[in-house]
């Protein structure tokens, strides 16, 4: 028969052993919770914001231009995409702001594409759509400035007419986001010899301003 001392020692050992087991279990639970929290933070850090995917889709739409037009990202502002429209496609009467038939056909084909992009499901990623007109270095500066302004407004007005007839749901949105600006002989394009390339300098540029990511 065991003595009372032996019984007390046995009970104490069981109590200590049970306490250690409970402590280890608690530590294991805490470790698992901390590990789960860490994994969640890493996944959230690696995940793209919801808006960034929409913006990427919008940029792909801008790069996928009709007529294989050239798209440039502005070196000054990375949120600005520039679509250069050569004179051969978007042309006017010499010294005037009257659109020629090929230019009207071009706008009829492309403006609905831009209106859908600007005012469609991803339209909230586009801040503004600016039509900029440029001339060459020939003639008076003030006259060139006015001519480029008139031409850019002619493009905008024709674009609005096309949208009102074909995409009436986008008319008000496009009217709010689109604007026209004449730059005259500013930003002349020069050839390898440093001389103004008059043919390429006479151009219209569509500037698409994206919202900051």
C-alpha positions as CSV (number, residue, x, y, z in Angstrom):
1,X,0.0,0.0,0.0
2,X,1.4,3.4,-1.1
3,X,2.0,6.0,1.5
4,X,0.3,9.4,1.6
5,X,3.6,11.0,0.4
6,X,3.7,8.9,-2.7
7,X,0.1,9.8,-3.5
8,X,0.8,13.5,-3.1
9,X,3.9,13.2,-5.4
10,X,1.9,11.4,-8.0
11,X,-0.9,14.0,-8.0
12,X,1.6,16.9,-8.2
13,X,3.3,15.3,-11.2
14,X,-0.1,14.9,-13.0
15,X,-0.9,18.5,-12.3
16,X,2.4,19.8,-13.7
17,X,2.2,17.5,-16.7
18,X,-1.4,18.7,-17.4
19,X,-0.3,22.3,-17.1
20,X,2.6,21.9,-19.5
21,X,0.3,20.2,-22.0
22,X,-2.3,23.1,-21.8
23,X,0.5,25.6,-22.2
24,X,1.9,23.9,-25.3
25,X,-1.6,23.7,-26.8
26,X,-2.2,27.4,-26.2
27,X,1.2,28.2,-27.8
28,X,0.4,26.0,-30.8
29,X,-3.0,27.8,-31.3
30,X,-1.3,31.2,-31.0
31,X,1.4,30.2,-33.5
32,X,-1.3,29.0,-36.0
33,X,-3.2,32.2,-35.6
34,X,-0.1,34.4,-36.2
35,X,0.9,32.3,-39.2
36,X,-2.6,32.7,-40.7
37,X,-2.5,36.4,-40.1
38,X,0.9,36.7,-41.8
39,X,-0.3,34.7,-44.9
40,X,-3.3,36.9,-45.2
41,X,-1.2,40.1,-45.1
42,X,1.2,38.7,-47.7
43,X,-1.7,37.8,-50.0
44,X,-3.3,41.2,-49.6
45,X,0.0,42.9,-50.3
46,X,0.5,40.9,-53.5
47,X,-3.1,41.2,-54.7
48,X,-3.7,44.0,-57.3
49,X,-6.2,46.7,-56.3
50,X,-9.6,46.2,-58.0
51,X,-9.2,49.4,-60.0
52,X,-5.8,48.5,-61.4
53,X,-7.2,45.6,-63.4
54,X,-9.8,47.9,-65.0
55,X,-7.1,50.5,-65.8
56,X,-5.0,47.8,-67.4
57,X,-8.0,46.9,-69.6
58,X,-8.4,50.5,-70.6
59,X,-4.7,50.8,-71.5
60,X,-5.0,47.7,-73.7
61,X,-8.0,49.3,-75.4
62,X,-6.0,52.4,-76.1
63,X,-3.0,50.5,-77.5
64,X,-5.3,48.4,-79.7
65,X,-6.0,51.4,-82.1
66,X,-8.0,51.2,-85.2
67,X,-6.1,51.9,-88.5
68,X,-2.9,50.8,-86.6
69,X,-2.3,54.3,-85.4
70,X,0.8,55.1,-83.3
71,X,0.3,55.4,-79.6
72,X,2.9,57.1,-77.4
73,X,3.0,57.4,-73.6
74,X,3.9,60.9,-72.6
75,X,7.4,61.3,-71.2
76,X,6.1,64.1,-69.0
77,X,3.0,62.4,-67.6
78,X,2.9,58.6,-67.7
79,X,-0.9,58.8,-67.3
80,X,-1.3,60.5,-70.7
81,X,-1.5,58.3,-73.8
82,X,-1.0,60.2,-77.2
83,X,-2.5,58.9,-80.4
84,X,-0.9,60.6,-83.4
85,X,-3.2,61.1,-86.4
86,X,-1.1,61.8,-89.6
87,X,-2.3,64.4,-92.1
88,X,-2.8,61.7,-94.7
89,X,-5.7,60.3,-92.7
90,X,-7.1,63.4,-90.9
91,X,-6.8,66.1,-93.5
92,X,-8.3,69.6,-94.3
93,X,-8.6,72.0,-97.1
94,X,-5.3,73.9,-97.6
95,X,-5.2,76.8,-95.1
96,X,-8.7,76.0,-93.9
97,X,-10.4,74.1,-91.2
98,X,-12.9,72.3,-93.5
99,X,-12.6,68.5,-93.1
100,X,-12.1,66.6,-96.4
101,X,-14.2,63.5,-97.2
102,X,-11.4,61.0,-96.2
103,X,-11.1,62.8,-92.8
104,X,-14.9,62.6,-92.2
105,X,-14.8,58.8,-93.1
106,X,-11.9,58.3,-90.7
107,X,-13.8,60.0,-87.9
108,X,-17.0,58.1,-88.6
109,X,-15.0,54.9,-88.3
110,X,-12.9,55.8,-85.2
111,X,-14.9,58.2,-83.0
112,X,-17.4,55.6,-81.9
113,X,-14.5,53.4,-80.8
114,X,-13.2,56.2,-78.5
115,X,-16.7,57.1,-77.3
116,X,-17.3,53.5,-76.2
117,X,-13.9,53.4,-74.5
118,X,-14.4,56.7,-72.7
119,X,-18.0,56.3,-71.7
120,X,-18.4,52.5,-71.5
121,X,-17.8,50.2,-68.5
122,X,-14.1,51.2,-68.1
123,X,-14.9,54.9,-68.8
124,X,-14.3,55.9,-65.2
125,X,-10.5,55.2,-65.8
126,X,-10.4,58.0,-68.4
127,X,-10.2,61.6,-67.0
128,X,-10.3,63.5,-70.3
129,X,-10.0,63.2,-74.1
130,X,-8.2,66.2,-75.7
131,X,-8.0,66.9,-79.4
132,X,-4.9,68.9,-80.2
133,X,-4.2,70.5,-83.6
134,X,-0.7,71.5,-84.9
135,X,0.6,73.3,-88.0
136,X,4.0,73.6,-89.6
137,X,6.3,76.5,-89.3
138,X,5.1,78.4,-92.4
139,X,3.1,81.5,-92.1
140,X,2.2,83.9,-89.3
141,X,2.3,82.5,-85.7
142,X,-1.1,84.0,-84.7
143,X,-2.8,82.7,-87.9
144,X,-1.3,79.3,-87.4
145,X,-2.5,79.2,-83.8
146,X,-6.1,80.1,-84.9
147,X,-6.0,77.6,-87.7
148,X,-4.9,74.8,-85.5
149,X,-7.6,75.8,-83.0
150,X,-10.3,75.9,-85.7
151,X,-9.2,72.5,-87.0
152,X,-9.3,70.8,-83.6
153,X,-12.7,72.3,-83.0
154,X,-13.9,71.0,-86.4
155,X,-12.8,67.5,-85.4
156,X,-14.6,67.7,-82.0
157,X,-17.8,69.1,-83.6
158,X,-17.8,66.3,-86.2
159,X,-17.1,63.7,-83.5
160,X,-20.1,64.9,-81.5
161,X,-22.3,64.8,-84.5
162,X,-21.3,61.2,-85.2
163,X,-21.8,60.2,-81.6
164,X,-25.2,61.9,-81.4
165,X,-26.3,60.0,-84.5
166,X,-24.8,56.6,-83.7
167,X,-24.2,56.4,-79.9
168,X,-26.7,58.8,-78.3
169,X,-26.2,57.2,-74.9
170,X,-22.6,58.4,-74.9
171,X,-23.2,61.9,-76.2
172,X,-23.4,63.8,-72.9
173,X,-20.5,61.8,-71.4
174,X,-18.2,62.5,-74.4
175,X,-19.2,66.1,-74.4
176,X,-18.1,66.5,-70.8
177,X,-14.8,64.6,-71.2
178,X,-13.7,65.9,-74.6
179,X,-12.1,69.2,-75.5
180,X,-10.2,70.8,-78.3
181,X,-7.0,72.7,-78.2
182,X,-4.9,74.5,-80.9
183,X,-1.1,74.5,-80.5
184,X,-0.1,76.2,-83.8
185,X,3.6,75.6,-84.7
186,X,4.5,74.4,-81.2
187,X,6.3,71.1,-80.9
188,X,7.5,70.9,-84.5
189,X,8.7,67.5,-85.7
190,X,12.2,67.7,-87.1
191,X,14.1,65.5,-89.4
192,X,17.6,64.0,-88.9
193,X,19.2,67.2,-90.1
194,X,17.3,69.2,-87.4
195,X,15.1,70.9,-90.0
196,X,11.3,71.1,-89.5
197,X,9.4,68.1,-91.1
198,X,6.4,70.1,-92.3
199,X,4.5,67.1,-93.5
200,X,4.6,65.4,-90.1
201,X,4.3,68.6,-88.1
202,X,0.8,69.2,-89.6
203,X,-1.1,66.7,-87.4
204,X,-3.8,66.1,-84.9
205,X,-3.2,64.3,-81.7
206,X,-5.7,62.6,-79.4
207,X,-4.6,62.9,-75.8
208,X,-6.2,60.4,-73.4
209,X,-5.7,61.3,-69.8
210,X,-6.0,58.4,-67.5
211,X,-7.0,58.8,-63.8
212,X,-4.0,58.4,-61.4
213,X,-3.6,54.8,-60.4
